[in-house]
Amino acid sequence: MPAVVPPVAAYQPAVRSGDYVYVSGQLPMVEGELAGTGKVGGEVDAERAYELARICALNGLAAIASIADLEEVAGIVKLAGFVASAPGFTGQPAVVNGASDLLGEVFGEAGRHARSAVGVSELPLGAPVEVELIAAMAPSAKVRLV
């Protein structure tokens, strides 16, 4: 599990409210560096963007782990994926599958979720992909404060 990615603006990486953890948008950061920049369907091909979406989801899990025990995740409720898209690129769902597939690998059936896959003109720092999550936690989950 990577370390939680520090915020690039005024927000928390994850916040717990009741039995849910809301994860802020996660970029494909690896060891403090953006793993790629550019538009999908332009400078970034869809296969690479799929891998970057996986990194975003992994960073989302790190954000959850920073405030709660991952063993207490009852399921992933919602995933929203944003894809910086070159004109004419319409493969956003296949790109965001990178994040969805990772969550399925980690949580099995509990990783299945509602989802949006949206094409956008720009993302923070020039990232090709950004992912945010909502996780349902077991009611007895222990919360850790950082």
Phi, psi and omega per residue, in radians:
M1 nan 2.216 3.098
P2 -1.243 2.868 3.019
A3 -1.198 2.660 3.098
V4 -1.080 2.392 3.136
V5 -1.300 2.172 3.097
P6 -1.090 2.512 3.121
P7 -1.045 2.535 3.072
V8 -1.693 0.054 3.121
A9 -2.691 -2.802 -3.047
A10 -1.572 1.407 3.092
Y11 -2.790 2.957 3.054
Q12 -1.750 2.507 3.107
P13 -1.075 -0.597 3.115
A14 -2.679 2.581 3.119
V15 -2.367 2.371 3.076
R16 -1.748 2.365 3.024
S17 -2.363 1.924 -3.094
G18 1.066 -2.186 -3.098
D19 -1.678 0.350 -3.124
Y20 -2.226 2.527 2.967
V21 -2.002 2.204 3.114
Y22 -1.800 2.088 -3.097
V23 -1.782 2.191 3.082
S24 -1.091 2.831 3.117
G25 -0.938 2.274 -3.120
Q26 -1.957 2.279 3.094
L27 -1.621 2.888 3.111
P28 -1.391 1.224 -3.140
M29 -1.626 2.366 3.080
V30 -2.281 2.068 -3.138
E31 0.886 0.780 3.051
G32 1.432 0.019 -3.114
E33 -2.117 2.500 3.049
L34 -1.193 2.220 -3.053
A35 -1.334 -0.094 3.105
G36 3.130 2.750 3.070
T37 -2.384 2.836 3.054
G38 2.052 3.097 -3.111
K39 -1.628 2.417 3.068
V40 -1.319 2.344 -3.035
G41 1.575 -0.033 3.079
G42 -2.183 -1.809 -3.124
E43 -1.235 -0.383 -3.090
V44 -2.066 2.204 3.119
D45 -1.449 2.836 -3.045
A46 -1.071 -0.611 3.140
E47 -1.144 -0.755 3.098
R48 -1.154 -0.704 3.122
A49 -1.090 -0.651 3.061
Y50 -0.997 -0.811 3.126
E51 -1.126 -0.670 3.108
L52 -1.159 -0.609 3.076
A53 -1.137 -0.624 3.060
R54 -1.067 -0.749 3.120
I55 -1.093 -0.729 3.103
C56 -1.017 -0.795 -3.138
A57 -1.129 -0.703 3.096
L58 -1.080 -0.710 3.079
N59 -1.140 -0.581 3.042
G60 -1.100 -0.704 3.090
L61 -1.143 -0.653 3.075
A62 -1.092 -0.667 3.108
A63 -1.122 -0.744 3.075
I64 -1.067 -0.821 -3.101
A65 -1.099 -0.363 3.136
S66 -1.285 -0.305 -3.120
I67 -2.205 -0.163 -3.107
A68 -2.670 2.893 3.123
D69 -1.434 2.157 3.138
L70 -1.041 -0.454 3.096
E71 -1.111 -0.347 -3.114
E72 -1.616 0.024 3.085
V73 -1.207 2.064 3.114
A74 -1.461 -0.458 3.119
G75 3.036 2.784 3.016
I76 -1.613 2.120 -3.056
V77 -1.521 -0.804 -3.013
K78 -2.569 2.473 3.018
L79 -2.245 2.308 3.014
A80 -2.068 2.171 -3.141
G81 -2.024 2.366 -3.140
F82 -2.095 2.248 -3.063
V83 -2.123 2.049 3.051
A84 -1.219 1.947 -2.928
S85 -1.978 2.362 3.000
A86 -1.216 2.705 3.109
P87 -0.924 2.316 3.109
G88 1.522 -0.180 3.135
F89 -1.317 2.202 -3.108
T90 -2.207 0.296 -3.089
G91 -1.657 0.470 -3.112
Q92 -0.950 -0.769 -3.131
P93 -1.014 -0.707 3.138
A94 -1.169 -0.628 3.090
V95 -1.133 -0.857 -3.085
V96 -1.188 -0.327 3.018
N97 -0.981 -0.469 3.079
G98 -0.976 -0.789 3.117
A99 -1.235 -0.789 -3.126
S100 -1.072 -0.752 -3.135
D101 -1.108 -0.719 3.121
L102 -1.072 -0.778 -3.130
L103 -1.117 -0.622 3.049
G104 -1.149 -0.679 3.100
E105 -1.133 -0.683 -3.097
V106 -1.334 -0.797 -2.984
F107 -1.913 -0.039 -3.098
G108 1.098 -2.400 -3.113
E109 -1.012 -0.581 3.126
A110 -1.198 -0.216 3.101
G111 -1.515 -0.107 3.096
R112 -1.272 2.464 -2.947
H113 -2.658 2.852 2.904
A114 -1.302 2.727 -3.006
R115 -2.734 2.621 2.931
S116 -2.166 2.510 3.040
A117 -2.301 1.909 -2.947
V118 -2.097 2.329 3.009
G119 -1.497 2.342 -3.140
V120 -2.303 2.832 -3.107
S121 -1.406 -0.577 -3.111
E122 -2.586 2.637 3.009
L123 -2.255 2.819 -3.126
P124 -0.929 2.454 3.090
L125 1.069 0.206 -3.114
G126 1.413 0.272 -3.117
A127 -1.098 2.558 3.076
P128 -1.382 -0.451 -3.025
V129 -2.492 2.563 3.009
E130 -2.485 2.467 -3.109
V131 -2.316 2.398 2.981
E132 -2.170 2.683 -3.033
L133 -2.320 2.710 2.885
I134 -2.221 2.176 -3.137
A135 -2.014 2.382 3.008
A136 -1.544 2.338 -3.121
M137 -1.916 2.605 3.047
A138 -1.057 2.433 -3.088
P139 -0.986 -0.434 -3.121
S140 -1.600 0.153 -3.069
A141 -1.020 2.435 3.096
K142 -1.556 2.334 -3.130
V143 -1.745 2.354 3.042
R144 -1.903 2.366 3.075
L145 -1.736 2.464 3.134
V146 -1.907 nan nan
